[in-house]
Amino acid sequence: MVTVRILVGADGSVEDVTVVASSGNGAMDNSVVTAVNKWSFSPAKDKYGQNARCRVTRAVSFNLR
């Protein structure tokens, strides 16, 4: 499992990804960062209902086959 902190832009795109809890395997960590950079989100809203940047934290699990 790799836990990442993601900076989501006002348009829902991923602006930055930081590993906050490593799997212990650098290749897996890098794979998660690469994959998360391709994700998109529904934009967050500020108190005025406008799209806003935000940070989210997600844990990504691996199932090795």
C-alpha positions in Angstrom: 0.0 0.0 0.0 1.2 3.5 -0.9 -0.4 6.6 0.6 -0.2 9.8 -1.4 -1.2 13.4 -0.9 -2.7 14.9 -4.1 -3.0 18.6 -5.0 -6.2 18.8 -7.1 -6.5 21.9 -9.3 -9.6 24.1 -9.6 -10.3 22.2 -12.9 -10.1 18.8 -11.3 -6.7 17.9 -12.7 -3.8 16.6 -10.6 -1.2 19.3 -10.1 1.1 17.5 -7.7 1.5 14.0 -6.0 3.6 13.4 -2.9 4.2 10.0 -1.3 3.4 10.3 2.4 3.6 6.6 3.3 5.8 4.4 1.2 5.2 0.8 0.4 8.9 0.1 1.0 9.4 -0.5 -2.7 10.5 2.5 -4.7 9.2 1.0 -8.0 5.7 0.6 -6.6 5.8 4.1 -5.1 6.8 5.5 -8.5 4.1 3.5 -10.3 1.4 4.9 -8.0 2.7 8.5 -8.6 2.6 7.9 -12.3 -0.9 6.5 -12.2 -2.3 9.2 -9.9 -0.9 11.9 -12.2 -3.4 10.5 -14.9 -6.4 10.7 -12.6 -9.0 13.5 -12.6 -11.4 14.6 -9.9 -14.6 16.6 -9.6 -13.4 20.1 -8.5 -13.8 21.1 -4.9 -16.0 24.2 -4.3 -15.2 27.1 -2.0 -17.8 28.8 0.2 -19.0 30.9 -2.8 -19.6 27.9 -5.0 -16.5 28.5 -7.1 -14.1 25.7 -8.1 -11.1 25.6 -5.8 -7.8 23.8 -5.4 -7.7 21.3 -2.6 -5.5 18.5 -1.2 -6.7 15.0 -0.7 -4.9 11.9 0.7 -5.5 8.5 -0.7 -4.2 5.0 0.0 -3.5 2.9 -3.1 -3.4 -0.9 -2.6 -1.6 -3.4 -4.8 -2.6 -7.0 -5.5 0.4 -8.8 -7.0 -0.4 -11.7 -9.3 
